[in-house]
């Protein structure tokens, strides 16, 4: 019953018909141009237009916002560093040791605060529902990457969920023994080390098992599920280019466009 519901839910998302390799190209098209300019207008325009595309991804706005929490935490940190240590320009409002707050640093700080979400949002929207097996099929058949590399990536992606389960199990076990209520930093470091040991052991076992099953053989490999490009891939890529062109045009029109390093 669960599998039927999952399949039905996946079929209603427009992005599911886009090849994973095309999604990678779309992510690059939505991210790389933002490295050319450092202004808040282009980044904010890109974020707004990308949020309008959320219904095409099959994700809810609540899910997107929840997955953006790490980005939202990192963005103010990056903005603060730019505010204090960017090259000063215009009116200087204060200095302390190596830190200087000026008109230019304030403008750059605001731009970075918006640009970080603009860089993280495309990945969440494009790969929030991606199937690792479909991605591996596309990398091997469309991108023509080596089968051994693709299978290694697929195996690694499949084990990510196991690490999450291991972390949750260790947390519950420590709480049951009365060790999970104090020393948050020390607890995190010790659990991270244990998880690293688990990862090395699991990786070694998985590599040996895959080698024993012939995954490392030099013979040409066949794939059970074909992966091809369709007209929808071209439409999605064109839409991404148009979206980013609109964002850059808005920055140029308002006079906010600013080359990085300029």
C-alpha positions in Angstrom: 0.0 0.0 0.0 2.8 2.4 0.9 4.6 1.7 -2.4 1.5 2.4 -4.4 1.0 5.8 -2.6 4.6 6.7 -3.1 4.5 5.9 -6.8 1.3 7.9 -7.2 2.7 10.9 -5.4 5.9 10.8 -7.6 3.9 10.7 -10.8 2.2 14.1 -10.2 5.4 16.1 -10.0 6.5 17.7 -13.2 10.1 17.6 -12.3 10.1 13.8 -12.1 10.0 13.6 -15.9 13.3 15.6 -16.1 16.4 13.5 -16.5 18.8 13.7 -13.4 21.6 14.8 -15.7 19.5 17.7 -16.9 18.8 18.6 -13.3 22.5 18.9 -12.7 22.8 21.2 -15.7 19.9 23.2 -14.4 21.5 23.5 -10.9 24.6 24.8 -12.6 22.6 27.3 -14.7 20.9 28.6 -11.6 24.0 28.9 -9.5 27.1 29.7 -11.6 25.8 33.1 -12.9 25.3 34.3 -9.3 29.1 34.0 -8.8 29.6 36.6 -11.5 27.7 39.4 -9.6 27.5 40.2 -5.9 24.2 42.1 -5.5 21.0 41.5 -3.6 18.7 42.2 -6.5 19.7 39.3 -8.7 19.8 36.9 -5.8 16.4 38.0 -4.4 14.8 37.8 -7.9 16.2 34.3 -8.4 14.8 33.2 -5.0 11.4 34.6 -5.7 11.2 33.0 -9.2 12.5 29.7 -7.8 9.9 29.7 -5.0 7.2 30.1 -7.7 8.4 26.9 -9.2 8.0 24.8 -6.1 4.6 23.3 -7.2 6.5 21.7 -10.2 8.9 19.8 -7.9 6.3 17.9 -5.9 7.5 19.4 -2.6 5.4 21.5 -0.3 6.5 24.9 0.8 6.7 23.7 4.4 9.2 20.9 3.3 11.3 23.4 1.4 11.4 25.8 4.3 12.3 23.0 6.7 15.2 21.9 4.5 16.4 25.5 4.1 17.0 25.8 7.9 20.8 24.9 7.6 21.1 27.4 4.8 19.3 30.0 6.9 21.7 29.4 9.8 24.8 29.7 7.6 23.7 32.8 5.7 23.9 35.3 8.6 27.4 33.9 9.5 28.6 34.6 5.9 27.0 38.0 5.9 28.5 39.0 9.2 32.0 38.0 8.0 31.5 40.1 4.9 30.2 43.0 7.0 33.3 43.1 9.1 36.1 42.1 6.8 35.1 43.2 3.3 37.2 45.8 1.6 36.0 49.1 2.9 34.5 51.8 0.7 32.3 54.8 1.0 31.6 56.1 4.5 33.3 54.3 7.3 31.1 53.8 10.3 33.5 52.1 12.6 36.7 50.0 12.9 38.0 47.5 15.4 41.3 45.7 14.8 40.9 44.1 11.3 37.2 44.7 11.1 35.8 47.8 9.3 32.1 48.6 8.7 31.5 50.8 5.7 29.0 51.5 3.0 30.5 48.8 0.7 30.7 46.2 3.4 27.1 46.8 4.4 26.0 46.4 0.8 28.0 43.3 0.2 26.8 41.8 3.5 23.2 42.2 2.4 24.0 40.7 -1.0 25.7 37.7 0.6 22.7 37.2 3.0 20.4 36.8 0.0 22.8 35.0 -2.3 23.5 32.0 0.0 19.8 30.9 -0.1 19.7 31.6 -3.8 22.6 29.1 -4.2 21.1 26.5 -1.9 17.5 26.5 -3.0 18.0 25.0 -6.5 19.6 21.9 -5.1 16.7 21.4 -2.7 14.1 21.9 -5.4 15.8 19.7 -8.0 17.0 16.8 -5.9 14.5 16.8 -3.0 12.7 13.8 -4.5 15.5 12.4 -6.6 15.9 8.6 -6.7 19.6 7.6 -6.3 19.1 4.7 -8.7 17.7 7.0 -11.4 20.6 9.3 -10.9 23.0 6.5 -11.3 21.3 5.3 -14.5 21.4 8.8 -15.9 25.1 9.3 -15.0 26.0 6.0 -16.7 23.8 6.1 -19.8 23.4 9.9 -20.5 26.6 11.4 -19.0 28.6 8.3 -20.0 30.5 8.2 -16.7 32.5 5.0 -15.8 30.2 2.3 -14.4 32.5 1.6 -11.5 32.4 5.2 -10.4 28.6 5.4 -10.8 28.0 2.2 -8.8 30.3 3.5 -6.1 28.3 6.8 -5.9 25.0 4.8 -5.8 26.2 2.6 -3.0 27.4 5.6 -1.0 24.1 7.4 -1.5 22.1 4.4 -0.4 24.1 4.2 2.9 23.3 7.9 3.9 20.0 6.8 5.4 21.8 4.2 7.5 24.1 6.8 9.0 21.0 8.8 10.1 19.5 5.6 11.7 22.9 4.9 13.4 23.0 8.5 14.9 19.4 8.2 16.1 20.1 4.8 17.7 23.2 6.0 19.4 21.3 9.0 20.8 18.6 6.8 22.2 21.1 4.4 23.7 23.0 7.2 25.5 19.8 8.6 26.9 18.8 5.2 28.2 22.1 5.0 30.0 21.8 8.5 31.4 24.6 10.0 29.2 22.6 12.2 26.9 21.7 15.2 29.1 25.0 16.9 29.7 28.1 17.9 27.7 26.5 18.5 24.3 29.8 19.3 22.6 31.6 16.3 24.1 28.7 14.0 23.2 28.6 15.3 19.6 32.3 14.7 19.1 32.3 11.2 20.6 29.2 10.2 18.6 30.8 11.6 15.4 33.9 9.5 16.0 31.8 6.4 16.5 29.9 7.2 13.4 33.2 7.5 11.5 34.2 4.1 12.7 30.9 2.7 11.5 31.3 4.3 8.1 34.8 2.9 7.6 33.7 -0.6 8.6 30.5 -0.5 6.5 32.4 0.9 3.5 35.0 -1.8 3.7 32.4 -4.5 3.9 30.3 -3.0 1.1 33.4 -2.7 -1.2 34.4 -6.3 -0.6 30.8 -7.5 -1.2 30.5 -5.5 -4.4 33.9 -6.7 -5.7 32.9 -10.3 -4.9 29.7 -9.8 -7.0 31.7 -8.6 -10.0 30.9 -4.9 -9.8 34.5 -4.0 -10.3 34.9 -6.2 -13.5 36.2 -4.3 -16.5 33.6 -5.9 -18.8 30.9 -3.6 -20.3 27.9 -3.3 -18.0 24.3 -3.3 -19.0 21.5 -1.4 -17.2 18.1 -2.7 -16.3 16.3 0.7 -16.6 17.0 2.9 -19.7 17.7 6.6 -19.1 17.0 9.0 -22.0 16.5 12.7 -22.7 13.1 14.0 -23.6 11.6 17.3 -24.8 10.8 18.1 -21.2 14.5 18.2 -20.5 15.0 20.9 -23.0 12.0 22.9 -21.7 13.3 22.7 -18.1 16.8 23.8 -19.1 15.4 26.7 -21.2 13.3 27.7 -18.2 16.3 27.7 -15.9 18.3 29.9 -18.3 15.3 32.3 -18.7 14.9 32.5 -14.9 18.5 33.4 -14.4 18.5 35.9 -17.3 15.5 37.6 -15.7 17.4 37.8 -12.4 20.5 39.3 -14.0 18.3 41.7 -16.1 16.6 42.9 -12.9 20.0 43.7 -11.4 21.3 45.5 -14.5 18.0 47.5 -14.8 18.1 48.7 -11.2 21.8 49.5 -11.4 22.6 47.0 -8.6 24.7 44.7 -10.9 28.2 44.4 -9.6 31.0 42.2 -10.9 32.7 40.1 -8.2 36.1 41.8 -7.6 35.0 44.9 -9.4 
